[in-house]
Amino acid sequence: MLKTRIVTALILVAGLSLLLFAAPLWALQTAFALAAAVAAWEWAGFMAIDRGGRVLYGAFVLILCWMAHVKATVVFVPLWLSVAGFWLLVAPLWLARRWRLGGNDMVAYLLGALLIVSTWSALAAMSERGPWTLLGVLAVVWVADIGAYFAGRRYGRRKLAPSISPGKTWEGAAGGVLGVLCYGLIVVPHLLPIADAGAFLMVTVALVIVAILSIQGDLFESLLKRQAGLKDSSQVLPGHGGVLDRIDSVTSTLPVVALAFQYLLP
């Protein structure tokens, strides 16, 4: 299992590196759109939709990505604002009250499309700022996951959300936030001017919010899987589960980060 996981990770890293540094931008964004279609197919699985319906939903989200690309200047920012509102206001209530996705529920279809297409649009927008900027932003999520994992393994005692994800602890979450702060305060000054104490405080608060959103995105997908009786969103990535399993934290952080970049570095 570990060998399979490592091999898959190496293939994913090599493929992403090739797309980022050797392929034209349209190829990278198309690859992200195809991944979004697979994520939509997995989302429909949370709703127990039949095989044909899942394929249709994946194709529908792929078309939405193309439509969003055509109208990027009009659509991207409203998408990010909408999804930021969901993660900041609705998702905490969703986790607290353990709401469920309906089997053939229009709200569930719309929510899945919103979360996935907004993530794709954020990936597309950040990729236009250059591969290193995109990697730097994605690394925030990776650092949060790594920090939470090792802090949880070493110091974890108090369960964060035992009924949703029994392995997560408050100590692990604190380690993730601390890791993001250390990483962000090194990287952010190269992207944004930090001229005074007020700007430093604003950046620190923003990093903490992003780290919390990363944890929330992970918990949200864990809740959906648990309610659907699934261990993984799918098995398309051997040893890693599905696309949603890999981008759960990205869906909750990247649109918000893209929105911040839009206003701070237009």
C-alpha positions as CSV (number, residue, x, y, z in Angstrom):
1,M,0.0,0.0,0.0
2,L,2.8,2.4,0.9
3,K,4.7,1.6,-2.3
4,T,1.5,2.2,-4.4
5,R,1.0,5.5,-2.6
6,I,4.6,6.6,-3.2
7,V,4.5,5.6,-6.9
8,T,1.2,7.5,-7.4
9,A,2.5,10.6,-5.6
10,L,5.7,10.6,-7.8
11,I,3.6,10.3,-11.0
12,L,1.3,13.1,-9.8
13,V,4.3,15.4,-9.0
14,A,6.0,14.6,-12.3
15,G,2.8,15.3,-14.2
16,L,2.1,18.5,-12.4
17,S,5.7,19.7,-12.9
18,L,5.6,18.9,-16.6
19,L,2.3,20.8,-17.0
20,L,3.5,23.8,-14.9
21,F,6.9,24.3,-16.5
22,A,6.8,22.7,-19.9
23,A,3.3,22.8,-21.2
24,P,1.3,25.7,-22.6
25,L,-1.1,27.4,-20.2
26,W,-4.1,26.1,-22.0
27,A,-2.9,22.5,-21.5
28,L,-2.5,23.1,-17.7
29,Q,-5.9,24.7,-17.4
30,T,-7.5,21.9,-19.4
31,A,-5.9,19.3,-17.2
32,F,-7.3,21.1,-14.2
33,A,-10.8,21.1,-15.8
34,L,-10.6,17.4,-16.5
35,A,-9.7,16.9,-12.8
36,A,-12.7,19.0,-11.9
37,A,-14.9,16.8,-14.0
38,V,-13.6,13.7,-12.1
39,A,-14.2,15.5,-8.8
40,A,-17.8,16.2,-9.9
41,W,-18.2,12.6,-10.8
42,E,-17.1,11.7,-7.2
43,W,-19.3,14.4,-5.7
44,A,-22.3,12.8,-7.4
45,G,-21.2,9.5,-5.7
46,F,-21.8,11.2,-2.3
47,M,-25.4,11.6,-3.4
48,A,-25.7,8.0,-4.4
49,I,-26.4,8.9,-8.0
50,D,-26.3,6.0,-10.5
51,R,-23.3,5.6,-12.9
52,G,-24.9,7.3,-15.8
53,G,-26.0,10.3,-13.7
54,R,-22.5,10.7,-12.3
55,V,-20.9,10.8,-15.8
56,L,-23.5,13.4,-16.9
57,Y,-22.8,15.5,-13.8
58,G,-19.0,15.3,-14.5
59,A,-19.6,16.4,-18.1
60,F,-21.9,19.2,-16.9
61,V,-19.2,20.6,-14.6
62,L,-16.6,20.3,-17.3
63,I,-18.9,22.5,-19.6
64,L,-19.3,25.0,-16.7
65,C,-15.5,25.3,-16.4
66,W,-15.3,26.1,-20.1
67,M,-18.1,28.6,-19.8
68,A,-16.4,30.2,-16.8
69,H,-13.2,30.4,-18.8
70,V,-15.0,32.2,-21.6
71,K,-16.5,34.8,-19.2
72,A,-13.6,34.8,-16.8
73,T,-13.5,38.6,-16.3
74,V,-17.2,38.6,-15.3
75,V,-17.6,35.3,-13.5
76,F,-14.4,34.5,-11.6
77,V,-14.7,37.1,-8.8
78,P,-18.4,36.4,-8.1
79,L,-17.6,32.7,-7.9
80,W,-14.9,33.3,-5.4
81,L,-17.0,35.7,-3.3
82,S,-19.8,33.1,-3.2
83,V,-17.6,30.2,-2.2
84,A,-15.8,32.4,0.4
85,G,-19.2,33.1,1.9
86,F,-20.0,29.4,2.0
87,W,-16.8,28.4,3.7
88,L,-16.8,31.3,6.2
89,L,-20.5,31.3,7.1
90,V,-22.3,28.2,5.9
91,A,-19.7,25.4,6.3
92,P,-19.2,25.9,10.1
93,L,-23.0,25.5,10.6
94,W,-23.0,22.5,8.2
95,L,-20.3,20.7,10.2
96,A,-21.9,21.6,13.5
97,R,-25.4,20.4,12.5
98,R,-24.2,17.5,10.3
99,W,-26.4,18.4,7.3
100,R,-26.5,15.8,4.5
101,L,-26.5,16.0,0.7
102,G,-29.8,14.9,-0.7
103,G,-30.0,11.9,-3.1
104,N,-31.3,13.9,-6.1
105,D,-31.3,17.3,-4.5
106,M,-30.8,20.4,-6.7
107,V,-29.1,22.2,-3.8
108,A,-26.5,19.4,-3.6
109,Y,-25.9,19.6,-7.4
110,L,-25.5,23.4,-7.3
111,L,-23.3,23.3,-4.2
112,G,-21.0,20.7,-5.9
113,A,-20.8,22.8,-9.1
114,L,-20.1,26.0,-7.1
115,L,-17.3,24.5,-5.0
116,I,-15.6,22.6,-7.9
117,V,-15.9,25.2,-10.6
118,S,-14.7,28.0,-8.2
119,T,-11.7,25.8,-7.3
120,W,-10.9,25.3,-11.0
121,S,-11.3,29.0,-11.7
122,A,-8.9,29.8,-8.9
123,L,-6.4,27.3,-10.2
124,A,-6.7,28.8,-13.7
125,A,-6.3,32.4,-12.4
126,M,-3.3,31.6,-10.2
127,S,-1.7,29.7,-12.9
128,E,-1.7,32.8,-15.1
129,R,0.4,34.5,-12.4
130,G,3.2,32.0,-13.1
131,P,4.0,28.4,-11.9
132,W,5.9,29.5,-8.9
133,T,3.1,31.6,-7.6
134,L,0.7,28.8,-8.0
135,L,3.0,26.3,-6.3
136,G,3.7,28.8,-3.5
137,V,-0.1,29.1,-2.8
138,L,-0.7,25.4,-3.0
139,A,2.2,24.8,-0.7
140,V,0.2,26.5,2.1
141,V,-2.3,23.6,2.0
142,W,0.5,21.1,1.9
143,V,2.3,22.7,4.8
144,A,-0.9,22.8,6.8
145,D,-1.4,19.1,6.2
146,I,2.1,18.1,7.0
147,G,2.2,20.3,10.2
148,A,-1.1,18.9,11.4
149,Y,0.0,15.3,10.7
150,F,3.3,15.5,12.6
151,A,2.0,17.6,15.4
152,G,-1.0,15.3,15.8
153,R,1.2,12.2,15.8
154,R,3.6,13.7,18.4
155,Y,1.3,15.7,20.7
156,G,-2.3,14.8,19.7
157,R,-4.5,14.1,22.7
158,R,-7.8,16.0,22.3
159,K,-10.0,15.0,19.4
160,L,-11.0,17.8,17.1
161,A,-14.1,16.2,15.6
162,P,-14.3,12.5,16.6
163,S,-17.6,11.8,15.0
164,I,-16.3,13.1,11.6
165,S,-12.6,12.3,11.5
166,P,-11.4,10.5,14.6
167,G,-7.7,10.9,13.7
168,K,-7.7,14.7,13.9
169,T,-6.8,16.5,17.1
170,W,-6.7,20.0,18.3
171,E,-3.0,19.7,18.8
172,G,-2.6,18.6,15.1
173,A,-4.7,21.6,14.0
174,A,-2.5,23.9,16.0
175,G,0.5,22.4,14.4
176,G,-1.0,23.0,11.0
177,V,-1.7,26.7,11.8
178,L,1.8,27.1,13.2
179,G,3.3,25.6,10.1
180,V,1.3,27.9,7.8
181,L,2.4,30.9,9.8
182,C,6.0,30.0,9.6
183,Y,5.8,29.3,5.9
184,G,3.7,32.3,5.1
185,L,5.7,34.8,6.9
186,I,8.7,33.7,5.0
187,V,7.1,33.6,1.5
188,V,4.4,36.4,1.7
189,P,6.9,39.3,1.9
190,H,8.2,38.2,-1.5
191,L,4.7,38.6,-2.9
192,L,3.2,41.5,-0.9
193,P,4.7,44.6,0.7
194,I,4.7,44.5,4.5
195,A,5.5,48.1,5.3
196,D,4.4,48.3,9.0
197,A,3.0,46.5,12.0
198,G,-0.5,46.9,10.8
199,A,0.2,45.1,7.5
200,F,2.1,42.4,9.4
201,L,-0.9,41.8,11.6
202,M,-3.2,41.7,8.7
203,V,-1.0,39.1,6.9
204,T,-0.8,37.0,10.1
205,V,-4.6,37.0,10.6
206,A,-5.1,36.1,6.9
207,L,-2.7,33.1,7.2
208,V,-4.5,31.9,10.3
209,I,-7.8,32.1,8.4
210,V,-6.4,30.2,5.4
211,A,-5.0,27.5,7.7
212,I,-8.4,27.1,9.5
213,L,-10.2,27.0,6.1
214,S,-7.8,24.2,5.0
215,I,-8.7,22.1,8.1
216,Q,-12.4,22.9,7.5
217,G,-12.3,21.7,3.9
218,D,-10.7,18.5,5.0
219,L,-13.4,18.0,7.7
220,F,-16.2,18.9,5.3
221,E,-15.2,16.2,2.8
222,S,-14.7,13.7,5.6
223,L,-18.2,14.3,6.8
224,L,-19.7,13.8,3.3
225,K,-17.7,10.5,2.9
226,R,-18.8,9.3,6.3
227,Q,-22.5,10.1,5.6
228,A,-22.2,8.3,2.2
229,G,-20.5,5.3,3.8
230,L,-17.4,5.8,1.8
231,K,-13.7,5.5,2.9
232,D,-12.5,7.5,-0.2
233,S,-14.2,9.6,-2.7
234,S,-13.1,7.1,-5.4
235,Q,-10.2,4.9,-6.3
236,V,-8.9,6.8,-9.4
237,L,-5.6,7.6,-7.6
238,P,-4.2,4.3,-6.3
239,G,-3.1,4.6,-2.7
240,H,-4.6,8.1,-2.4
241,G,-8.3,7.6,-3.1
242,G,-10.0,10.1,-5.4
243,V,-9.5,13.6,-6.7
244,L,-11.6,15.2,-4.0
245,D,-9.5,13.4,-1.4
246,R,-6.5,15.3,-2.7
247,I,-8.1,18.7,-3.2
248,D,-10.5,18.8,-0.2
249,S,-8.4,21.5,1.5
250,V,-7.7,23.3,-1.8
251,T,-11.5,23.8,-2.5
252,S,-11.8,25.7,0.8
253,T,-8.6,27.8,0.5
254,L,-7.6,28.5,-3.1
255,P,-10.7,30.6,-4.1
256,V,-10.3,32.7,-1.0
257,V,-6.6,33.2,-1.7
258,A,-7.4,34.0,-5.3
259,L,-9.9,36.6,-4.2
260,A,-7.2,38.2,-1.9
261,F,-4.8,38.3,-4.8
262,Q,-7.4,39.9,-7.0
263,Y,-7.8,42.9,-4.7
264,L,-4.2,43.1,-3.4
265,L,-2.3,42.3,-6.6
266,P,-4.7,43.0,-9.4
